[in-house]
């Protein structure tokens, strides 16, 4: 199971990078910055949610 998860994560990472590179080639730099800010906000929200769920 652990090996399967690692393979799935690696595939997800490669596909994610490819999609992000394709999107950044299609839109302007300003939209790339907006997308980065959205990703960072999602990561922060997830960290807060995980911290809150662990403390319960």
C-alpha positions, 0 to 999 in steps of 0.5 A: 500500500505504501508503495502504491501511495508513493507512485500515485503521489509521484504521478500526481506531482508530475501531472500537476507540474505539467498542468501548471506549466501549461496554464502559465504558458496560456495566461499572463504573469499576473494570473500566475501570481493570483494562482500562487496566492490561491494555492498558498491560501489553500495550504494555510487553510488546510494547516489551520484545519488540521491543527484544529482537528488534532486539538479536538 
